[in-house]
Amino acid sequence: MTASRLPVIFRMMFVVVALTLLAITKETHSLQDNNIAMGGHVWQSSLYLKADPQRAIDGNRASHWKQKSCTHTKRDMKPWWRLDLQKMYKINTVTITNRKDCCHKRINGAEIRIGDSLNDNGNANPRCTVIVSIRAGVSKTFACNGMTGRYVNIVIPGRQEYLTLCEVEVDGEEFNEDSSEIAC
């Protein structure tokens, strides 16, 4: 290869790398634009070490504990995590990223609950689904089919367990009772 062709190859490689990075950034940005969880307030049943519940809505799907993006409760009876969306929403989906470096089976049997009640810390709201399992480090999406609510809870009922969530993303539209369909 001649020296005169070398700069052309480097310029082409630079363009390919730049376009790839732009595509990745755009994909990540659009994912977060649709994620109504990121503007919410969060609580959980207890705090293990310094695993603040806000970590689950930080926009980061990192799934290793040492990356400091996962929340973690103590080993509670019926551990829970609650997101307050601040307004009523029609929830289409909830996506949960599970921990990868250990303990991925802890989330098995957890429930996603959506509603507008704080009875039992929000855990008495209607159930969207039961999480049978999520593979280690995987983000899994659950359909909630337009359930309405201000609160999104994730709870492990009936057993003493740790609850670890590395990311929770919620897709939905603001619910306005005035704009709901009127029968003719």
Salt bridges, closest charged atoms under 4 A:
ASP33 OD2 - HIS29 NE2 3.43
ASP84 OD1 - ARG150 NE 2.67
ASP101 OD1 - ARG99 NE 2.75
GLU111 OE1 - ARG113 NE 2.81
GLU111 OE2 - ARG127 NH1 3.11
ASP120 OD2 - LYS78 NZ 2.44
GLU161 OE1 - ARG159 NE 3.35
GLU169 OE2 - ARG61 NE 2.68
GLU174 OE1 - LYS87 NZ 3.58
